[in-house]
């Protein structure tokens, strides 16, 4: 029991000696730990920026739906144009035969949701602005996972009755109804040469991802969409849409501007997308469509996220390495400076392990203290970057724990050699050292 008590006392005394020596040289201890402080802060800050950027991209992709295959009508570069003075007609895109064949031949499909962009401008009173007016079905709200913040969505009854009703996004509300509740109000949708009135029955909940509106309909801004029943879009607007450009007017003829094809299980998404592409290749002689698979993009984004984390972690970890080298350099100089002290301690009965422990305590205290300060600085830096630049940053617990653990390991690893060098000094030679 006395031996155990003496060993505990000596361990506490050794720890106190190590800390006291650091306190005697405050400025040197601070400068020595700066490498660890900035290394840990750099790791946390860089990983938090990477995590925030990845999370933003993930949310946008997940909004598109991981079980969805998005098919868009795309104007081909060599499309034939029927020109009349400054106007021309362009015909391209997805048609009814594509939809019928997908529904009839492609297995594991639960929804085929059509989209039809019929106008690009709307007004209410003195307020008017360019907004996309899109015809769709009630299933659209389910497959795209968007919520109606007020009022209701488009219903099957609206489609059956070809009702002149609409659900608007948040930016549409701000642009056309800045000072009133839009529910029950009438807005006018441009249809050359007149306009068609629609009653607002619903308001989409604002959709945000890291300060940037999420893009769900053909990756357009859902907050700027006016959604109407697909049957109304087909009967009242027909297949030709007018778009006014700089110095010209373009008339676009298409039956569908896009489709959302939903698979029953995630495992079937890639297979369904391949079969959808084959159907479109069979029905189209030109590349006037595009197929996007959010699931494939999600997997690619996850892989990119991992690669970014490894790269940024490695780059920031170099700072920790430099900090560790700085600690070892200072401790080796300290061993030379305190050679006579080491000789006196050995002459008084201290063993090699006690000398090793004393110097190791000093390096671990330096690295641990630097790790704690660096972790705090890294978290504050991440929030500062978010507030200053507007980037989303996510400080994860694992990045803080990992950075702090690395700082402790760096202290142990780079402090071991100076500690062992001090313990190996010959007591007699150490006492003669000047």
C-alpha positions as a Markdown table, in Angstrom:
| # | Residue | x | y | z |
|---|---|---|---|---|
| 1 | Unk | 0.0 | 0.0 | 0.0 |
| 2 | Unk | 2.8 | 2.6 | 0.8 |
| 3 | Unk | 4.4 | 1.9 | -2.6 |
| 4 | Unk | 1.1 | 2.5 | -4.4 |
| 5 | Unk | 0.5 | 5.7 | -2.4 |
| 6 | Unk | 4.0 | 6.9 | -3.2 |
| 7 | Unk | 3.6 | 6.1 | -6.9 |
| 8 | Unk | 0.3 | 8.0 | -7.0 |
| 9 | Unk | 1.9 | 11.0 | -5.2 |
| 10 | Unk | 4.8 | 10.9 | -7.6 |
| 11 | Unk | 2.5 | 10.9 | -10.6 |
| 12 | Unk | 0.6 | 13.9 | -9.3 |
| 13 | Unk | 3.9 | 15.6 | -8.5 |
| 14 | Unk | 5.2 | 14.9 | -12.0 |
| 15 | Unk | 2.1 | 16.3 | -13.6 |
| 16 | Unk | 2.4 | 19.4 | -11.4 |
| 17 | Unk | 6.1 | 19.9 | -12.3 |
| 18 | Unk | 5.2 | 19.7 | -16.0 |
| 19 | Unk | 2.4 | 22.2 | -15.8 |
| 20 | Unk | 4.5 | 24.6 | -13.6 |
| 21 | Unk | 7.3 | 24.5 | -16.2 |
| 22 | Unk | 4.8 | 25.5 | -18.9 |
| 23 | Unk | 3.5 | 28.4 | -16.7 |
| 24 | Unk | 7.1 | 29.7 | -16.2 |
| 25 | Unk | 7.4 | 30.1 | -20.0 |
| 26 | Unk | 3.9 | 31.4 | -20.9 |
| 27 | Unk | 4.8 | 33.1 | -24.2 |
| 28 | Unk | 6.8 | 30.1 | -25.4 |
| 29 | Unk | 4.0 | 27.7 | -24.5 |
| 30 | Unk | 1.5 | 29.8 | -26.3 |
| 31 | Unk | 3.6 | 30.1 | -29.5 |
| 32 | Unk | 4.3 | 26.4 | -29.4 |
| 33 | Unk | 0.6 | 25.5 | -29.3 |
| 34 | Unk | -0.4 | 28.0 | -32.1 |
| 35 | Unk | 0.3 | 25.3 | -34.7 |
| 36 | Unk | -2.1 | 22.9 | -33.0 |
| 37 | Unk | -4.7 | 25.7 | -32.4 |
| 38 | Unk | -4.8 | 26.8 | -36.0 |
| 39 | Unk | -4.6 | 23.2 | -37.3 |
| 40 | Unk | -7.7 | 22.1 | -35.3 |
| 41 | Unk | -9.5 | 25.3 | -36.2 |
| 42 | Unk | -8.7 | 24.8 | -39.9 |
| 43 | Unk | -9.9 | 21.2 | -39.9 |
| 44 | Unk | -13.2 | 22.1 | -38.2 |
| 45 | Unk | -13.9 | 25.2 | -40.3 |
| 46 | Unk | -13.1 | 23.5 | -43.7 |
| 47 | Unk | -15.1 | 20.4 | -42.9 |
| 48 | Unk | -18.1 | 22.5 | -41.8 |
| 49 | Unk | -18.0 | 24.5 | -45.0 |
| 50 | Unk | -17.8 | 21.2 | -47.0 |
| 51 | Unk | -20.6 | 19.7 | -45.0 |
| 52 | Unk | -22.9 | 22.7 | -45.5 |
| 53 | Unk | -22.4 | 22.8 | -49.2 |
| 54 | Unk | -23.0 | 19.0 | -49.5 |
| 55 | Unk | -26.2 | 19.3 | -47.3 |
| 56 | Unk | -27.5 | 22.0 | -49.6 |
| 57 | Unk | -27.0 | 19.9 | -52.7 |
| 58 | Unk | -28.5 | 16.8 | -51.0 |
| 59 | Unk | -31.6 | 18.7 | -50.0 |
| 60 | Unk | -32.1 | 20.0 | -53.5 |
| 61 | Unk | -31.7 | 16.5 | -55.0 |
| 62 | Unk | -34.0 | 14.9 | -52.4 |
| 63 | Unk | -36.6 | 17.5 | -53.1 |
| 64 | Unk | -36.7 | 16.2 | -56.7 |
| 65 | Unk | -37.5 | 12.8 | -55.3 |
| 66 | Unk | -35.1 | 9.8 | -55.1 |
| 67 | Unk | -37.7 | 7.5 | -56.7 |
| 68 | Unk | -38.4 | 10.0 | -59.5 |
| 69 | Unk | -37.2 | 10.0 | -63.1 |
| 70 | Unk | -37.6 | 13.5 | -64.6 |
| 71 | Unk | -38.1 | 13.8 | -68.3 |
| 72 | Unk | -37.9 | 17.3 | -69.9 |
| 73 | Unk | -38.7 | 18.5 | -73.4 |
| 74 | Unk | -35.6 | 20.2 | -74.8 |
| 75 | Unk | -35.3 | 22.4 | -77.8 |
| 76 | Unk | -32.8 | 20.7 | -80.1 |
| 77 | Unk | -30.2 | 22.9 | -81.7 |
| 78 | Unk | -31.2 | 21.9 | -85.2 |
| 79 | Unk | -34.9 | 22.3 | -84.7 |
| 80 | Unk | -36.9 | 23.4 | -87.8 |
| 81 | Unk | -38.4 | 26.9 | -87.5 |
| 82 | Unk | -41.3 | 28.2 | -89.5 |
| 83 | Unk | -40.5 | 31.9 | -89.7 |
| 84 | Unk | -43.0 | 34.7 | -90.2 |
| 85 | Unk | -41.4 | 38.2 | -90.1 |
| 86 | Unk | -39.9 | 38.4 | -86.5 |
| 87 | Unk | -41.9 | 35.4 | -85.2 |
| 88 | Unk | -41.2 | 31.7 | -85.6 |
| 89 | Unk | -42.8 | 28.4 | -84.6 |
| 90 | Unk | -40.8 | 25.6 | -83.1 |
| 91 | Unk | -42.2 | 22.1 | -82.5 |
| 92 | Unk | -40.5 | 19.6 | -80.3 |
| 93 | Unk | -40.7 | 17.6 | -77.0 |
| 94 | Unk | -42.6 | 14.8 | -75.3 |
| 95 | Unk | -45.9 | 13.7 | -76.7 |
| 96 | Unk | -48.9 | 11.6 | -75.8 |
| 97 | Unk | -47.5 | 8.4 | -77.5 |
| 98 | Unk | -44.5 | 8.6 | -75.1 |
| 99 | Unk | -46.7 | 8.8 | -72.1 |
| 100 | Unk | -49.0 | 6.0 | -73.3 |
| 101 | Unk | -46.0 | 3.7 | -74.1 |
| 102 | Unk | -44.3 | 4.4 | -70.7 |
| 103 | Unk | -47.5 | 3.6 | -68.9 |
| 104 | Unk | -48.1 | 0.4 | -71.0 |
| 105 | Unk | -44.7 | -1.1 | -71.2 |
| 106 | Unk | -42.4 | 0.1 | -68.3 |
| 107 | Unk | -42.9 | -2.0 | -65.2 |
| 108 | Unk | -42.5 | -0.8 | -61.5 |
| 109 | Unk | -44.0 | 2.6 | -62.4 |
| 110 | Unk | -46.5 | 4.1 | -59.9 |
| 111 | Unk | -47.0 | 7.6 | -61.3 |
| 112 | Unk | -46.5 | 9.3 | -64.6 |
| 113 | Unk | -47.2 | 13.0 | -63.8 |
| 114 | Unk | -47.4 | 15.3 | -66.8 |
| 115 | Unk | -46.3 | 18.9 | -66.9 |
| 116 | Unk | -47.3 | 21.5 | -69.4 |
| 117 | Unk | -45.9 | 25.0 | -69.3 |
| 118 | Unk | -48.6 | 27.2 | -71.0 |
| 119 | Unk | -47.5 | 30.8 | -70.2 |
| 120 | Unk | -44.7 | 32.8 | -68.9 |
| 121 | Unk | -46.5 | 35.9 | -67.5 |
| 122 | Unk | -49.3 | 36.7 | -65.1 |
| 123 | Unk | -50.8 | 39.9 | -63.6 |
| 124 | Unk | -53.2 | 41.1 | -60.9 |
| 125 | Unk | -54.3 | 44.7 | -61.0 |
| 126 | Unk | -51.3 | 46.9 | -61.6 |
| 127 | Unk | -48.9 | 44.1 | -60.6 |
| 128 | Unk | -47.5 | 41.9 | -63.3 |
| 129 | Unk | -44.3 | 39.8 | -63.6 |
| 130 | Unk | -42.8 | 36.8 | -65.5 |
| 131 | Unk | -43.9 | 33.6 | -63.8 |
| 132 | Unk | -44.1 | 30.1 | -65.2 |
| 133 | Unk | -47.7 | 28.8 | -65.5 |
| 134 | Unk | -47.6 | 25.0 | -65.4 |
| 135 | Unk | -50.4 | 22.6 | -65.9 |
| 136 | Unk | -50.2 | 19.4 | -63.8 |
| 137 | Unk | -52.2 | 16.8 | -61.9 |
| 138 | Unk | -52.9 | 16.3 | -58.2 |
| 139 | Unk | -50.2 | 13.6 | -58.0 |
| 140 | Unk | -47.6 | 16.2 | -58.7 |
| 141 | Unk | -47.8 | 17.5 | -55.1 |
| 142 | Unk | -47.1 | 13.9 | -53.8 |
| 143 | Unk | -44.2 | 13.0 | -56.0 |
| 144 | Unk | -42.3 | 16.3 | -55.6 |
| 145 | Unk | -43.0 | 16.4 | -51.8 |
| 146 | Unk | -44.2 | 20.0 | -51.7 |
| 147 | Unk | -46.6 | 21.3 | -49.0 |
| 148 | Unk | -49.5 | 23.7 | -49.4 |
| 149 | Unk | -49.0 | 26.3 | -46.8 |
| 150 | Unk | -52.5 | 27.8 | -47.1 |
| 151 | Unk | -55.7 | 26.8 | -48.9 |
| 152 | Unk | -55.6 | 23.6 | -50.9 |
| 153 | Unk | -53.8 | 21.8 | -53.7 |
| 154 | Unk | -55.2 | 21.0 | -57.2 |
| 155 | Unk | -57.8 | 18.2 | -56.8 |
| 156 | Unk | -59.1 | 15.5 | -59.1 |
| 157 | Unk | -62.4 | 17.4 | -59.2 |
| 158 | Unk | -60.5 | 20.4 | -60.6 |
| 159 | Unk | -59.0 | 18.3 | -63.3 |
| 160 | Unk | -62.4 | 16.6 | -64.2 |
| 161 | Unk | -64.2 | 20.0 | -64.4 |
| 162 | Unk | -61.3 | 21.8 | -66.2 |
| 163 | Unk | -61.6 | 24.4 | -63.4 |
| 164 | Unk | -59.9 | 27.8 | -63.7 |
| 165 | Unk | -58.1 | 27.5 | -60.3 |
| 166 | Unk | -54.4 | 27.8 | -59.4 |
| 167 | Unk | -51.9 | 27.2 | -56.6 |
| 168 | Unk | -49.2 | 29.8 | -56.4 |
| 169 | Unk | -45.6 | 29.9 | -55.0 |
| 170 | Unk | -44.3 | 32.4 | -52.4 |
| 171 | Unk | -42.6 | 34.7 | -54.9 |
| 172 | Unk | -45.8 | 34.9 | -57.0 |
| 173 | Unk | -47.7 | 36.0 | -53.8 |
| 174 | Unk | -45.1 | 38.7 | -53.2 |
| 175 | Unk | -45.1 | 39.9 | -56.8 |
| 176 | Unk | -48.8 | 39.9 | -57.5 |
| 177 | Unk | -50.4 | 40.2 | -54.0 |
| 178 | Unk | -47.9 | 42.2 | -51.9 |
| 179 | Unk | -50.5 | 43.7 | -49.5 |
| 180 | Unk | -53.3 | 41.1 | -49.4 |
| 181 | Unk | -54.2 | 37.5 | -48.8 |
| 182 | Unk | -54.2 | 35.9 | -52.3 |
| 183 | Unk | -56.7 | 33.1 | -51.4 |
| 184 | Unk | -59.9 | 33.7 | -53.4 |
| 185 | Unk | -58.4 | 36.5 | -55.5 |
| 186 | Unk | -58.3 | 36.4 | -59.3 |
| 187 | Unk | -55.1 | 36.6 | -61.4 |
| 188 | Unk | -54.8 | 36.8 | -65.1 |
| 189 | Unk | -52.6 | 34.4 | -67.1 |
| 190 | Unk | -51.4 | 35.7 | -70.4 |
| 191 | Unk | -52.7 | 33.8 | -73.5 |
| 192 | Unk | -51.9 | 35.6 | -76.7 |
| 193 | Unk | -53.7 | 37.8 | -77.6 |
| 194 | Unk | -55.9 | 37.8 | -74.4 |
| 195 | Unk | -55.6 | 36.7 | -70.8 |
| 196 | Unk | -57.5 | 34.0 | -68.8 |
| 197 | Unk | -58.7 | 34.5 | -65.2 |
| 198 | Unk | -57.8 | 32.0 | -62.5 |
| 199 | Unk | -58.9 | 31.9 | -58.9 |
| 200 | Unk | -56.2 | 31.3 | -56.3 |
| 201 | Unk | -57.1 | 28.4 | -54.1 |
| 202 | Unk | -53.8 | 27.5 | -52.6 |
| 203 | Unk | -50.4 | 28.9 | -51.6 |
| 204 | Unk | -47.3 | 26.7 | -51.6 |
| 205 | Unk | -45.2 | 26.8 | -48.5 |
| 206 | Unk | -41.9 | 28.7 | -49.1 |
| 207 | Unk | -39.1 | 26.3 | -50.2 |
| 208 | Unk | -35.6 | 27.3 | -49.1 |
| 209 | Unk | -32.2 | 25.5 | -49.2 |
| 210 | Unk | -29.4 | 27.5 | -47.7 |
| 211 | Unk | -30.9 | 30.8 | -48.7 |
| 212 | Unk | -31.5 | 29.7 | -52.3 |
| 213 | Unk | -34.9 | 28.7 | -53.5 |
| 214 | Unk | -35.1 | 25.0 | -54.2 |
| 215 | Unk | -35.8 | 23.9 | -57.8 |
| 216 | Unk | -38.3 | 21.1 | -58.2 |
| 217 | Unk | -40.1 | 21.5 | -61.5 |
| 218 | Unk | -37.5 | 20.9 | -64.2 |
| 219 | Unk | -35.2 | 22.4 | -61.6 |
| 220 | Unk | -37.0 | 25.8 | -61.9 |
| 221 | Unk | -37.9 | 27.9 | -58.9 |
| 222 | Unk | -41.0 | 26.4 | -57.3 |
| 223 | Unk | -41.6 | 29.6 | -55.5 |
| 224 | Unk | -42.2 | 31.3 | -58.9 |
| 225 | Unk | -44.6 | 28.7 | -60.2 |
| 226 | Unk | -48.3 | 29.0 | -60.9 |
| 227 | Unk | -49.8 | 25.5 | -60.9 |
| 228 | Unk | -53.1 | 24.9 | -62.7 |
| 229 | Unk | -55.1 | 21.7 | -63.6 |
| 230 | Unk | -53.5 | 19.8 | -66.5 |
| 231 | Unk | -56.9 | 19.5 | -68.3 |
| 232 | Unk | -57.4 | 23.3 | -68.1 |
| 233 | Unk | -54.0 | 23.9 | -69.5 |
| 234 | Unk | -54.6 | 21.5 | -72.4 |
| 235 | Unk | -58.1 | 22.8 | -73.4 |
| 236 | Unk | -57.8 | 26.5 | -72.8 |
| 237 | Unk | -54.2 | 27.0 | -73.9 |
| 238 | Unk | -53.8 | 24.4 | -76.6 |
| 239 | Unk | -50.4 | 23.1 | -77.7 |
| 240 | Unk | -48.8 | 26.5 | -78.7 |
| 241 | Unk | -47.2 | 28.8 | -76.2 |
| 242 | Unk | -45.8 | 32.3 | -77.0 |
| 243 | Unk | -42.5 | 33.5 | -75.5 |
| 244 | Unk | -41.3 | 37.0 | -76.2 |
| 245 | Unk | -37.5 | 37.4 | -76.5 |
| 246 | Unk | -35.3 | 40.4 | -77.3 |
| 247 | Unk | -36.5 | 41.6 | -80.7 |
| 248 | Unk | -38.4 | 38.4 | -81.6 |
| 249 | Unk | -41.4 | 36.3 | -80.6 |
| 250 | Unk | -41.1 | 32.6 | -80.4 |
| 251 | Unk | -44.1 | 30.2 | -80.6 |
| 252 | Unk | -43.5 | 26.9 | -79.0 |
| 253 | Unk | -45.6 | 23.9 | -79.9 |
| 254 | Unk | -45.3 | 20.9 | -77.5 |
| 255 | Unk | -47.8 | 18.6 | -75.9 |
| 256 | Unk | -45.8 | 18.1 | -72.6 |
| 257 | Unk | -43.0 | 20.2 | -71.2 |
| 258 | Unk | -42.0 | 17.5 | -68.8 |
| 259 | Unk | -42.9 | 14.3 | -67.0 |
| 260 | Unk | -42.3 | 12.9 | -63.5 |
| 261 | Unk | -42.0 | 9.1 | -63.7 |
| 262 | Unk | -42.0 | 7.5 | -60.2 |
| 263 | Unk | -40.7 | 4.0 | -59.5 |
| 264 | Unk | -42.3 | 1.8 | -56.8 |
| 265 | Unk | -38.9 | 1.1 | -55.1 |
| 266 | Unk | -35.5 | 2.8 | -55.0 |
| 267 | Unk | -33.9 | -0.4 | -56.3 |
| 268 | Unk | -35.9 | -0.1 | -59.5 |
| 269 | Unk | -35.2 | 3.5 | -60.3 |
| 270 | Unk | -32.1 | 3.0 | -62.5 |
| 271 | Unk | -33.8 | 0.2 | -64.4 |
| 272 | Unk | -36.9 | 2.2 | -64.9 |
| 273 | Unk | -34.9 | 5.2 | -66.2 |
| 274 | Unk | -33.1 | 3.0 | -68.7 |
| 275 | Unk | -36.4 | 1.7 | -70.1 |
| 276 | Unk | -37.9 | 5.2 | -70.2 |
| 277 | Unk | -34.9 | 6.3 | -72.3 |
| 278 | Unk | -35.4 | 3.4 | -74.7 |
| 279 | Unk | -39.0 | 4.3 | -75.2 |
| 280 | Unk | -38.1 | 7.9 | -76.0 |
| 281 | Unk | -35.3 | 6.8 | -78.3 |
| 282 | Unk | -37.8 | 4.6 | -80.2 |
| 283 | Unk | -40.4 | 7.4 | -80.5 |
| 284 | Unk | -38.1 | 10.3 | -81.3 |
| 285 | Unk | -35.8 | 10.8 | -84.3 |
| 286 | Unk | -34.1 | 13.8 | -82.7 |
| 287 | Unk | -32.8 | 14.5 | -79.3 |
| 288 | Unk | -35.6 | 16.8 | -78.1 |
| 289 | Unk | -35.8 | 15.4 | -74.6 |
| 290 | Unk | -33.6 | 14.8 | -71.6 |
| 291 | Unk | -33.8 | 12.3 | -68.8 |
| 292 | Unk | -32.6 | 13.2 | -65.3 |
| 293 | Unk | -32.3 | 10.7 | -62.4 |
| 294 | Unk | -32.1 | 12.4 | -59.0 |
| 295 | Unk | -31.0 | 9.1 | -57.4 |
| 296 | Unk | -27.9 | 8.8 | -59.6 |
| 297 | Unk | -27.1 | 12.5 | -58.9 |
| 298 | Unk | -27.6 | 11.8 | -55.1 |
| 299 | Unk | -25.1 | 8.9 | -55.2 |
| 300 | Unk | -22.7 | 11.1 | -57.2 |
| 301 | Unk | -23.1 | 13.9 | -54.7 |
| 302 | Unk | -22.5 | 11.5 | -51.8 |
| 303 | Unk | -19.3 | 10.3 | -53.4 |
| 304 | Unk | -18.2 | 13.8 | -54.1 |
| 305 | Unk | -18.9 | 14.7 | -50.5 |
| 306 | Unk | -16.7 | 11.9 | -49.2 |
| 307 | Unk | -13.9 | 12.9 | -51.6 |
| 308 | Unk | -14.2 | 16.6 | -50.5 |
| 309 | Unk | -14.0 | 15.6 | -46.8 |
| 310 | Unk | -10.9 | 13.4 | -47.3 |
| 311 | Unk | -9.2 | 16.1 | -49.4 |
| 312 | Unk | -10.0 | 19.0 | -47.1 |
| 313 | Unk | -9.3 | 17.0 | -44.0 |
| 314 | Unk | -5.9 | 16.0 | -45.4 |
| 315 | Unk | -5.0 | 19.6 | -46.3 |
| 316 | Unk | -6.1 | 20.9 | -42.9 |
| 317 | Unk | -4.3 | 18.0 | -41.2 |
| 318 | Unk | -1.0 | 19.3 | -42.6 |
| 319 | Unk | -1.4 | 22.2 | -40.2 |
| 320 | Unk | -1.6 | 19.7 | -37.3 |
| 321 | Unk | 1.5 | 18.0 | -38.6 |
| 322 | Unk | 3.4 | 21.3 | -38.7 |
| 323 | Unk | 2.1 | 22.1 | -35.2 |
| 324 | Unk | 3.4 | 18.7 | -34.0 |
| 325 | Unk | 6.8 | 19.3 | -35.5 |
| 326 | Unk | 6.9 | 22.7 | -33.7 |
| 327 | Unk | 6.1 | 21.0 | -30.4 |
| 328 | Unk | 8.9 | 18.4 | -30.9 |
| 329 | Unk | 11.4 | 21.1 | -31.9 |
| 330 | Unk | 10.7 | 23.2 | -28.8 |
| 331 | Unk | 10.7 | 20.2 | -26.5 |
| 332 | Unk | 14.1 | 19.1 | -27.8 |
| 333 | Unk | 15.5 | 22.5 | -27.2 |
| 334 | Unk | 13.9 | 22.4 | -23.7 |
| 335 | Unk | 15.7 | 19.1 | -23.0 |
| 336 | Unk | 19.0 | 20.7 | -23.8 |
| 337 | Unk | 18.1 | 23.7 | -21.7 |
| 338 | Unk | 17.1 | 21.6 | -18.7 |
| 339 | Unk | 19.9 | 18.9 | -18.8 |
| 340 | Unk | 21.3 | 19.9 | -15.4 |
| 341 | Unk | 17.8 | 19.7 | -13.9 |
| 342 | Unk | 17.3 | 16.3 | -15.3 |
| 343 | Unk | 20.6 | 15.2 | -13.8 |
| 344 | Unk | 19.6 | 16.5 | -10.3 |
| 345 | Unk | 16.3 | 14.7 | -10.5 |
| 346 | Unk | 18.0 | 11.4 | -11.5 |
| 347 | Unk | 20.5 | 11.8 | -8.6 |
| 348 | Unk | 17.6 | 12.3 | -6.2 |
| 349 | Unk | 16.1 | 8.9 | -7.3 |
| 350 | Unk | 13.9 | 9.7 | -10.3 |
| 351 | Unk | 13.7 | 6.9 | -12.8 |
| 352 | Unk | 13.7 | 7.1 | -16.6 |
| 353 | Unk | 9.9 | 6.6 | -16.7 |
| 354 | Unk | 9.4 | 9.6 | -14.4 |
| 355 | Unk | 11.5 | 11.9 | -16.6 |
| 356 | Unk | 9.7 | 10.6 | -19.7 |
| 357 | Unk | 6.3 | 11.2 | -18.0 |
| 358 | Unk | 7.2 | 14.7 | -17.0 |
| 359 | Unk | 8.2 | 15.8 | -20.5 |
| 360 | Unk | 5.3 | 13.9 | -22.0 |
| 361 | Unk | 2.9 | 15.7 | -19.7 |
| 362 | Unk | 4.1 | 19.0 | -21.0 |
| 363 | Unk | 3.6 | 18.1 | -24.6 |
| 364 | Unk | 0.2 | 16.6 | -24.0 |
| 365 | Unk | -0.9 | 19.7 | -22.0 |
| 366 | Unk | 0.2 | 21.9 | -24.9 |
| 367 | Unk | -1.6 | 19.8 | -27.5 |
| 368 | Unk | -4.7 | 19.3 | -25.4 |
| 369 | Unk | -5.0 | 23.0 | -24.5 |
| 370 | Unk | -4.3 | 23.9 | -28.1 |
| 371 | Unk | -6.9 | 21.4 | -29.3 |
| 372 | Unk | -9.6 | 22.9 | -27.0 |
| 373 | Unk | -8.8 | 26.5 | -28.0 |
| 374 | Unk | -8.6 | 25.4 | -31.7 |
| 375 | Unk | -12.0 | 23.6 | -31.5 |
| 376 | Unk | -13.6 | 26.7 | -30.1 |
| 377 | Unk | -11.9 | 28.9 | -32.7 |
| 378 | Unk | -13.0 | 26.5 | -35.5 |
| 379 | Unk | -16.7 | 26.6 | -34.4 |
| 380 | Unk | -16.6 | 30.4 | -34.2 |
| 381 | Unk | -14.9 | 30.7 | -37.6 |
| 382 | Unk | -17.5 | 28.5 | -39.2 |
| 383 | Unk | -20.3 | 30.7 | -37.9 |
| 384 | Unk | -18.4 | 33.8 | -38.9 |
| 385 | Unk | -18.0 | 32.5 | -42.5 |
| 386 | Unk | -21.8 | 31.7 | -42.5 |
| 387 | Unk | -22.7 | 35.2 | -41.4 |
| 388 | Unk | -20.1 | 37.1 | -43.5 |
| 389 | Unk | -20.4 | 35.2 | -46.8 |
| 390 | Unk | -23.8 | 33.7 | -46.5 |
| 391 | Unk | -22.6 | 30.1 | -47.0 |
| 392 | Unk | -24.3 | 27.4 | -45.0 |
| 393 | Unk | -21.9 | 25.7 | -42.6 |
| 394 | Unk | -22.6 | 22.6 | -40.5 |
| 395 | Unk | -20.4 | 21.9 | -37.5 |
| 396 | Unk | -20.7 | 18.2 | -36.9 |
| 397 | Unk | -19.9 | 16.7 | -33.6 |
| 398 | Unk | -17.7 | 14.1 | -35.2 |
| 399 | Unk | -15.5 | 16.7 | -36.9 |
| 400 | Unk | -14.9 | 18.5 | -33.5 |
| 401 | Unk | -14.2 | 15.2 | -31.7 |
| 402 | Unk | -11.9 | 13.9 | -34.5 |
| 403 | Unk | -9.9 | 17.2 | -34.6 |
| 404 | Unk | -9.4 | 17.3 | -30.9 |
| 405 | Unk | -8.4 | 13.6 | -30.7 |
| 406 | Unk | -5.9 | 14.2 | -33.5 |
| 407 | Unk | -4.4 | 17.1 | -31.6 |
| 408 | Unk | -3.9 | 14.9 | -28.5 |
| 409 | Unk | -2.4 | 12.1 | -30.6 |
| 410 | Unk | -0.1 | 14.6 | -32.3 |
| 411 | Unk | 1.1 | 15.8 | -28.9 |
| 412 | Unk | 1.8 | 12.2 | -27.7 |
| 413 | Unk | 3.5 | 11.2 | -31.0 |
| 414 | Unk | 5.8 | 14.2 | -31.3 |
| 415 | Unk | 6.4 | 14.5 | -27.6 |
| 416 | Unk | 7.5 | 10.9 | -27.1 |
| 417 | Unk | 10.9 | 11.3 | -28.8 |
| 418 | Unk | 12.0 | 14.4 | -26.7 |
| 419 | Unk | 10.7 | 12.7 | -23.6 |
| 420 | Unk | 12.7 | 9.6 | -24.3 |
| 421 | Unk | 15.7 | 11.6 | -25.2 |
| 422 | Unk | 15.5 | 13.4 | -21.8 |
| 423 | Unk | 15.1 | 10.1 | -20.0 |
| 424 | Unk | 18.2 | 8.5 | -21.7 |
| 425 | Unk | 20.5 | 11.2 | -20.5 |
| 426 | Unk | 23.4 | 9.9 | -18.3 |
| 427 | Unk | 22.9 | 11.4 | -14.8 |
| 428 | Unk | 26.6 | 12.0 | -14.2 |
| 429 | Unk | 27.0 | 13.7 | -17.6 |
| 430 | Unk | 23.8 | 15.7 | -17.0 |
| 431 | Unk | 25.1 | 17.0 | -13.6 |
| 432 | Unk | 28.4 | 18.2 | -15.3 |
| 433 | Unk | 26.4 | 20.0 | -18.0 |
| 434 | Unk | 26.8 | 23.8 | -18.1 |
